[in-house]
Amino acid sequence: MPETTFSYRLKQAMSESDLKQVDLVRMASEQGQKLGKSQVSQYLSGRTVPRAGLMAFLASALGVSEDWLSGAEPEQAPTSTTAQATHERGTGMRTFNKSSKLDNVLYDVRGPVVDEANRMEEDGTQVLKLNIGNPAPFGFRTPDEVVYDMRNQLTDCEGYSASKGLFSARKAIMQYDQIKGLPNVGMNDIYTGNGVSELINLCMSALLDSGDEILIPSPDYPLWTACATLAGGVAVHYACDEAADWNPDLDDIRAKVSPRTKAIVIINPNNPTGAVYPRDVLEGIVRIARENQLMIFSDEIYDRLCMDDVKHVSIASLAPDLFCVTFNGLSKSHMIAGFRIGWMSLSGNKRAARDYIDGLNMLSNMRICSNVPAQAIVQTALGGYQSVNDYIVPGGRVYDQREFVYQALCDIPGISVVKPKAAFYTFPKLDVKKFNITDDVQFAVDLLKEKHILVVQGSGFNWAEPDHFRIVYLPRIPVLREAMTKLGDFLATYQQA
């Protein structure tokens, strides 16, 4: 069965029926079929074809014949009811589809399971959202001094700033980088952004040509893989070892370097696992990067949320001879995710990246500048009292909530978990044999529908097996206690069909 024929006809039939990937996933769930958005993306890209049962479901859902969809029938227009109705009306309406560049781009932190949760809320069902690290809805407040400074500077922030950011913001970031030991970072090496997310997209777009490879951890924060894919690159995932506190597997990294590899990404502290990489592991990554002349991208947005006296080390401080891009921001440490203020700092061997830096400057100029009112509070936020330190010690909310969730998960039969050392997340493992789990999206949907708890399945973080999910432990302990009780009740009888 030719995959290219199937994928082409699937796109054609979806277009004619005005159905999106999320619609097919929802329809499949309603009919008891196991179908995830990642599977649909694989079908659309031509990488694989469905088994017979799913092929029949897709043909039925799209209103076309199974033989035509599979490629067994010669080419002809699909016979969907939507297509027929359009033809009979003679409207000849032009439709607009999303770019094929998005076919393999996934971001399931806000994916089809979240879409289902939103539908449930629209119908009046209360859903506990443990899917996203957004502190404000759970009662975390921005430090008063930060709010005061922003309010008093608003009238000074009505115009554009320089494309890289305000002088005061970049000066404060430069001084913070000096404290962290980042080498040779000057004012012109710092770029502010509308959160780190914007800067990740900018960096991948400036770097990757079609087919270029970039090493990204598994599990990862999925925006890294999504942006690399969107830029035309190939995300090659290296393993993080659960048995070794989720630290990167250096042998796996080394094995996955190829002549097309341009860079390696590390997420430290890690989202979704909460791991903090020790110095010896970071030194091992630097050695591999040095041997293969790789760039290093280091996402360090949670570096001020380390617990248990764990000290965070910036990998750039260990690699003065390599070109490094270090990402950070205030969204998590200062509980201001909605303000959208992040930054990246270029360090090390910038001579090797002159042309790339020209590309960064071009893209930075094209977006004019980042959010100026948020830039205006960077100096106060980094230089003033660090209230986050009160959250991450015994008696602090983040610390105590982590302790509670970790112990509660350990007490649930069929779950094992590595204790996170930082951030707001834990990444527990399910005994797939005990629960007969073959589809982690279906697990998340079943938990949502039965207990009204929203989590993100492990595949949403580019984890290959259907045996993990991420929990956000930002709610207060009474809410977490109710959630863990419901999870335990759910798993006491759960068997995936």
C-alpha positions in Angstrom: 0.0 0.0 0.0 1.7 3.2 -1.1 2.1 5.5 1.9 2.4 8.7 -0.3 -1.0 7.9 -1.9 -2.6 7.3 1.5 -1.2 10.5 3.1 -2.2 12.6 0.1 -5.7 11.3 0.0 -6.1 11.6 3.8 -5.1 15.3 3.5 -7.5 15.7 0.6 -10.4 14.0 2.4 -9.8 16.0 5.7 -9.8 19.2 3.7 -13.0 18.4 1.9 -14.7 17.3 5.1 -13.4 20.4 7.0 -12.0 18.1 9.7 -8.8 18.8 11.7 -6.6 16.3 13.5 -8.2 17.1 16.8 -11.6 16.3 15.3 -10.5 12.8 14.2 -9.0 12.2 17.7 -12.2 13.2 19.4 -14.4 11.1 17.0 -12.1 8.1 17.5 -12.4 8.4 21.3 -16.2 8.6 21.1 -16.2 5.4 19.1 -13.8 3.6 21.3 -10.9 3.7 18.9 -7.3 4.4 20.0 -6.0 7.3 18.0 -3.7 10.1 19.1 -2.8 13.3 17.4 0.8 12.1 17.0 -0.5 9.1 15.0 -2.5 11.4 12.7 0.5 13.5 12.2 2.5 10.4 11.2 -0.2 9.4 8.7 -0.3 12.9 7.2 3.4 13.0 6.8 3.5 9.7 5.0 5.7 8.0 7.6 3.3 5.2 8.3 -0.2 3.9 7.5 -2.9 2.7 9.9 -3.8 -0.9 10.6 -7.1 -2.2 9.1 -9.4 -1.2 11.9 -8.2 2.4 12.0 -8.2 2.6 8.2 -11.9 1.6 8.3 -12.6 4.2 11.0 -10.9 7.0 9.1 -12.7 6.2 5.9 -16.1 6.2 7.8 -15.3 9.4 9.6 -14.3 11.1 6.4 -17.2 9.8 4.3 -15.0 8.1 1.7 -14.4 4.5 0.7 -11.8 2.5 2.5 -10.3 1.3 -0.8 -10.0 4.8 -2.2 -8.4 6.1 1.0 -5.9 3.3 1.3 -4.8 3.7 -2.4 -6.3 0.4 -3.6 -8.7 2.4 -5.9 -7.5 4.6 -8.8 -7.3 8.3 -8.2 -10.7 10.1 -8.1 -12.3 12.8 -6.1 -13.3 11.7 -2.6 -17.0 11.0 -2.1 -17.4 12.7 1.2 -20.8 14.2 1.9 -19.1 17.6 2.3 -17.5 17.4 -1.1 -20.8 16.3 -2.7 -22.7 19.1 -1.0 -20.2 21.7 -2.2 -20.3 20.3 -5.7 -24.1 20.3 -5.8 -24.3 23.9 -4.6 -21.8 24.8 -7.2 -20.1 27.3 -4.9 -16.6 26.4 -5.9 -15.5 27.8 -2.5 -11.7 28.0 -2.1 -10.5 26.6 1.2 -7.3 27.4 3.1 -5.3 24.7 4.8 -2.5 25.0 7.2 1.1 24.8 5.9 2.5 21.3 5.4 5.4 22.5 7.5 3.1 21.9 10.5 2.3 18.3 9.7 4.9 16.9 12.1 4.8 19.7 14.7 3.3 18.7 18.0 2.7 20.6 21.2 0.5 18.4 23.4 1.0 20.5 26.6 -2.0 22.3 25.0 -3.1 19.5 22.7 -6.2 17.3 22.0 -6.6 16.2 25.6 -6.7 19.9 26.7 -9.2 20.5 23.9 -11.4 17.8 25.5 -11.0 19.4 28.9 -12.1 22.7 27.5 -15.2 21.2 26.0 -16.0 19.6 29.4 -15.6 23.0 31.1 -17.9 24.6 28.5 -20.5 22.0 29.4 -20.2 23.0 33.1 -17.7 20.4 34.4 -15.0 21.5 36.8 -11.6 20.3 35.7 -8.4 20.4 37.8 -5.7 21.4 35.4 -2.4 19.8 36.4 -1.1 20.2 32.8 0.8 23.5 32.7 3.3 25.4 34.9 1.3 28.6 35.3 1.7 29.8 38.9 -0.8 32.6 39.1 -4.1 30.5 39.0 -2.8 28.6 42.0 -2.4 31.6 44.2 1.3 32.5 43.6 1.7 36.2 43.6 4.2 38.5 41.9 6.5 40.3 44.4 4.9 43.6 45.3 8.1 45.6 44.4 8.0 44.2 40.9 4.3 45.2 40.4 5.0 48.6 41.9 7.9 49.3 39.6 6.0 48.2 36.5 3.1 50.4 37.4 5.3 53.4 37.9 7.2 53.0 34.6 4.2 52.3 32.3 4.2 55.8 30.8 7.9 55.4 30.0 7.3 52.2 28.1 4.9 53.3 25.5 7.4 53.2 22.6 9.6 50.6 21.1 12.9 49.7 22.8 16.1 48.7 21.0 15.4 45.3 19.4 17.7 43.5 21.9 16.0 45.2 24.8 16.3 48.1 27.3 19.8 49.0 28.6 18.7 48.6 32.2 17.3 45.1 31.6 20.3 43.8 29.7 22.7 45.3 32.2 21.0 43.4 35.0 21.0 40.2 33.0 24.7 40.7 32.2 25.5 41.0 35.9 23.4 37.9 36.7 25.3 36.0 34.0 28.6 37.1 35.6 27.5 35.7 38.9 26.6 32.4 37.1 30.1 32.3 35.6 29.1 32.7 31.9 32.2 33.8 30.1 32.6 37.0 27.9 29.0 38.0 27.9 28.6 41.7 27.0 25.6 44.0 26.6 25.3 43.2 22.9 25.3 39.4 23.6 21.9 39.6 25.4 18.5 39.5 23.7 15.3 39.9 25.6 12.2 38.1 24.4 8.5 37.6 24.9 9.3 34.7 27.2 12.0 32.1 26.4 9.5 30.4 23.9 9.9 33.2 21.4 13.7 33.1 21.6 13.8 29.3 21.1 11.8 29.7 17.9 14.1 32.5 16.8 17.2 30.5 17.4 16.0 27.4 15.6 14.8 29.4 12.6 18.2 31.2 12.3 20.2 27.9 12.6 18.6 25.0 10.8 18.5 24.2 7.2 16.4 21.3 5.8 17.8 18.1 7.1 20.2 19.6 9.7 20.1 17.6 13.0 19.9 18.9 16.5 20.2 16.7 19.7 17.3 17.2 22.1 16.6 15.3 25.3 13.9 12.8 25.7 11.8 13.6 27.6 11.9 17.3 26.6 10.0 20.5 26.8 8.2 19.9 23.5 8.6 23.4 22.1 12.3 22.6 21.4 11.3 19.7 19.1 8.4 21.6 17.6 10.6 24.7 16.7 13.4 22.6 15.3 10.9 20.7 13.1 9.2 23.8 12.0 12.6 25.3 11.0 13.1 22.3 8.7 15.6 20.5 11.0 15.5 17.0 12.4 15.2 16.6 16.1 17.3 13.6 17.2 16.3 12.6 20.8 18.9 11.4 23.2 17.9 9.4 26.3 17.7 10.7 29.8 18.1 7.8 32.2 15.3 7.4 34.8 17.5 5.0 36.8 20.2 7.7 37.0 18.0 10.4 38.4 16.9 11.4 34.8 20.4 12.5 33.9 21.4 12.5 30.2 22.9 9.3 28.9 26.3 10.4 27.6 26.9 7.2 25.6 23.5 7.7 23.9 24.4 11.3 23.1 27.7 10.3 21.6 26.1 7.5 19.5 23.6 9.9 18.0 26.0 12.6 16.8 26.3 12.5 13.0 27.9 14.6 10.3 24.7 16.6 10.1 24.5 17.4 13.8 24.8 21.1 14.5 24.0 21.5 18.1 22.9 19.9 21.3 20.1 21.2 23.6 20.0 20.6 27.4 17.1 21.5 29.7 18.6 22.0 33.1 16.8 22.0 35.5 14.6 19.7 33.4 11.0 20.0 32.5 9.2 17.5 32.8 11.4 15.5 35.2 12.7 18.1 37.7 16.2 16.8 37.3 19.2 19.0 38.0 22.4 17.9 36.1 25.5 17.5 38.2 28.8 19.0 37.2 30.4 15.8 36.0 27.4 15.1 33.6 27.7 18.6 32.2 31.4 18.3 31.7 30.7 15.1 29.8 28.3 16.9 27.5 30.9 19.6 27.0 33.5 17.0 26.0 31.2 15.6 23.4 30.3 19.0 22.1 34.0 19.9 21.9 34.9 16.7 20.1 32.2 17.3 17.5 32.3 21.1 17.3 28.7 21.5 18.4 26.8 24.5 19.6 25.2 24.3 23.0 21.7 25.6 23.8 20.9 25.5 27.5 17.4 26.2 28.8 17.8 27.3 32.4 14.5 28.9 33.2 14.1 27.0 36.4 17.6 27.6 37.8 16.3 29.6 40.8 13.9 26.8 41.8 16.4 24.2 42.9 15.6 22.4 46.3 17.5 20.3 48.8 20.6 22.5 48.7 21.2 21.4 45.1 23.4 24.0 43.3 22.7 24.7 39.7 25.7 25.0 37.3 25.4 26.7 34.0 27.0 24.6 31.3 28.3 27.7 29.5 30.5 28.3 32.5 32.3 25.0 31.8 32.7 25.7 28.0 34.4 29.1 27.4 35.8 27.7 24.1 32.4 26.7 22.7 29.6 28.8 21.4 26.8 28.6 23.9 23.3 30.2 24.0 21.8 30.3 27.6 18.1 30.9 28.1 16.5 32.3 31.3 13.6 34.5 32.4 11.3 35.6 35.2 8.1 33.6 34.4 8.8 30.9 36.9 11.1 32.4 39.5 9.0 35.5 39.9 5.6 33.8 39.2 4.9 36.2 36.3 4.3 33.9 33.4 1.8 36.3 31.9 4.2 39.2 31.8 6.2 37.3 29.1 9.8 38.3 29.8 12.7 36.0 29.0 16.2 36.4 27.6 19.1 34.6 26.0 22.8 35.2 26.4 25.6 34.4 23.9 28.9 33.3 25.3 32.1 31.5 24.4 33.5 31.2 20.9 31.4 33.9 19.2 33.9 34.1 16.3 32.7 30.6 15.1 29.1 31.9 15.0 29.5 35.3 13.4 27.1 34.5 10.5 24.6 32.8 12.8 24.6 35.9 15.0 23.9 38.0 12.0 20.8 35.8 11.4 19.8 36.2 15.1 20.1 40.0 14.7 18.0 40.0 11.5 15.2 38.0 13.1 15.4 40.0 16.3 15.1 43.3 14.3 12.1 41.8 12.4 10.1 41.4 15.5 10.9 45.0 16.5 11.4 44.4 20.2 10.0 42.4 23.1 7.4 43.5 25.7 8.8 46.8 27.0 6.8 47.1 30.3 8.1 43.7 31.3 11.7 44.6 30.4 11.4 47.5 32.7 11.1 45.3 35.8 14.0 43.0 35.1 16.5 45.1 37.0 14.3 45.2 40.1 13.4 41.5 39.8 17.0 40.3 39.6 18.5 42.8 42.0 15.9 42.9 44.7 14.7 40.5 47.4 14.4 36.9 45.9 11.1 35.8 47.3 11.3 32.6 45.4 13.9 31.4 48.0 11.1 31.3 50.6 9.1 28.8 48.4 11.9 26.2 48.0 12.8 25.4 51.6 10.9 23.3 54.2 7.8 25.2 55.0 7.7 26.9 51.6 4.8 26.1 49.2 6.8 24.6 46.3 8.9 22.5 48.6 6.1 21.2 50.7 3.9 20.5 47.7 6.6 18.6 46.1 7.1 16.5 49.2 3.4 15.7 49.4 3.0 14.8 45.8 6.1 12.6 45.7 5.0 10.6 48.8 1.4 10.4 47.6 2.5 9.0 44.2 4.9 6.5 45.9 1.9 5.2 47.9 -0.2 4.4 44.8 0.2 0.8 43.6 1.5 0.7 40.0 3.3 4.0 40.1 6.9 4.7 40.6 8.6 8.1 40.6 12.0 9.8 40.8 11.9 12.7 43.3 12.3 16.0 41.4 15.0 18.3 42.6 13.7 21.5 41.0 10.8 23.3 39.1 7.1 22.5 39.5 6.8 19.0 37.9 7.1 15.3 38.5 7.2 12.6 35.8 5.8 9.4 37.3 6.0 6.0 35.6 3.0 3.7 35.2 3.2 -0.1 35.3 1.9 -0.7 31.8 1.5 -4.4 32.3 -0.6 -3.9 35.5 -2.9 -1.5 33.7 -2.6 -2.9 30.2 -1.7 0.6 28.9 -0.7 0.8 25.2 -1.8 4.4 24.5 -0.8 7.1 27.0 -3.2 9.7 25.3 -6.1 7.3 26.0 -4.9 7.1 29.6 -5.0 10.8 29.9 -8.4 11.0 28.3 -9.8 8.3 30.5 -8.5 10.0 33.7 -9.9 13.3 32.5 -13.4 11.9 31.8 -13.7 9.8 34.9 -12.0 12.0 37.5 -11.9 15.4 35.9 -8.1 15.7 36.3 -6.0 17.0 33.4 -2.5 15.8 33.0 -0.1 15.6 30.0 0.8 12.1 28.7 4.5 11.3 28.4 4.4 11.2 24.6 3.6 14.9 24.8 7.2 15.3 25.9 8.6 13.1 23.1 9.0 10.1 25.4 8.7 7.0 23.3 6.9 4.6 25.6 3.3 4.9 26.8 4.3 4.6 30.5 4.7 8.2 31.9 2.7 11.3 32.5 3.5 14.7 34.0 1.9 16.3 37.0 2.2 19.9 37.9 2.3 20.3 41.7 1.5 24.0 41.9 -2.0 23.7 43.7 -2.1 23.9 47.4 -1.9 20.6 49.4 -5.6 20.2 50.1 -6.3 20.3 46.3 -3.3 18.0 45.6 -4.6 15.6 48.3 -8.0 15.4 46.6 -6.3 14.9 43.2 -4.0 12.2 44.4 -6.9 10.4 46.1 -8.8 10.5 42.8 -5.8 9.2 40.9 -5.4 6.4 43.3 -9.1 5.5 43.1 -8.9 5.6 39.3 -5.9 3.3 39.1 -7.3 0.9 41.6 -9.6 -0.5 38.9 -8.2 0.9 35.7 -7.6 -1.5 32.7 -7.1 0.1 29.3 -9.4 -1.5 26.8 
